[in-house]
Amino acid sequence: ILTVVALFYYLLIAKSMYIEAPARAERVRVAPALALSVVLCVLGIVVLGVYPKSVVMAALRVAAPLF
C-alpha cells in the first residue's frame, strides 16, 4: 500500500515537470556564484568519468595502510 502511495506522489511530481505547462515562461535567474559552482561540479564529474585512474590510484595509496 505504501508503494502505491509513494508512486502516486512521485507521478504527480513527474506530471508537473513534464506534462503541465510552466507557471512562468521567463528564464530562471541564477546567481553568478551558483552558476560557477554548478559548472565546476559538472566539469569535475566529466573529468572523473573520463579519467578516473588518478583519483582511484590516490584513494588506493591513502587506504593501503589501513589494510
HUMO-V204081 format. One line per field, one symbol per residue. ss: DSSP state (H for helix, E for strand, - for the rest). A space follows every 10 residues. Layout:
ss: ???
//
This chain:
ss: -HHHHHHHHH HHHHHHHH-- ---------- -HHHHHHHHH HHHHHHHHHH --HHHHHHHH HHHH---
//
